[in-house]
Amino acid sequence: MSNAVFIRAEELAQELEISKSKAYKMIRQWNEELRAKGYATVNGRVSRQYYLEHMYGMTNKEGGRQAD
């Protein structure tokens, strides 16, 4: 797994063994949720931390990237 701040649809599709179109749909949904909370988003990418929290229930303390 990469240490990049964002996960791209291609990496999400590969990691979850799903189609790229499904990965893009998931990212669009998560980005809508983030925008509703007032966060800026990037099309085709989502915060790796948000992805880990939603897929695995992980927080920074449990294996996500630590803030410096």
N, C-alpha and C positions, 0 to 999 in steps of 0.2 A: 504494500500500500504506500502510496506517495505521501510526502509531507506537505504537499501544496495546500494552500488555504482553500481552494475550490476543487470540487470534483466535476469533471466534464461528463457529458452524456455518454461518450464512447467508453470511458473508464467505468462508469456506473453499469452500463450494459454488460461489459465484460465481467465485472466483479459479481454481479447478480445473475449472470447467465440469462439475460433477457434481451429482447430486440432493442435496437437503438431508438426506435419510435416510442416504445414503452418507457425507456429511460428519459427521453425528452418530455413525455407526458408527466412523469413523476417530478422532474425538475421544474416544469411549469407550475405544477400544483404547489410545490414547496416554495417557489419564488413568490407566488400569489400570497401564501401565508406570511412570508417574511415582509412583503410590501405592506400588507394589512397591519403589521406590527410596527411599521415605520422604517424598516431597513431598506437600504439600497440593494439592488440585485443586478446580476449580470446574466443576460440571456444565454441559455445552453450550459450554464454552470450553476452550482449551488454550493453554499458553504459546506465544507467537509464535516465540520462540527454538527451542523444541522442534520445532515445526512446520517451521521452516526447516531445521533440522538433519536431520530425517527425510525431508523431501521433496527437498531440494536439496543436502544435505551441507554447508550453510553454518554457519560458526561466527561468533562476534561479530566477529572480525577480518576476515571475508570479506563483511560486509554486514549482519549482524544489529545490533541495538541495542547500543551500548556501555554498560557499567556505569560510572556516575560515581564 
